[in-house]
Amino acid sequence: MLRVIVDNAIESVRSGGASVEEAILHAAVHGWYEGHIQGEDKCPGCDFRGWLPKNSKRG
């Protein structure tokens, strides 16, 4: 998915649809969002943010 996001950002700049700054911001936001979705898929119902001690249970 990250590759698609980056390719879309590059194409937006090349086509004149976005400035470099806009394309970077768009890619960063969508990259973060995709990571968030992937995290929710791995641990449904988890609401913890931050570091967990070693050997602790998640969710």
Secondary structure, DSSP 8 states (H G I E B T S, - for coil): -HHHHHHHHHHHHHHTSS-HHHHHHHHHHHHHHHHHHHHHHHSTT----S---TT----
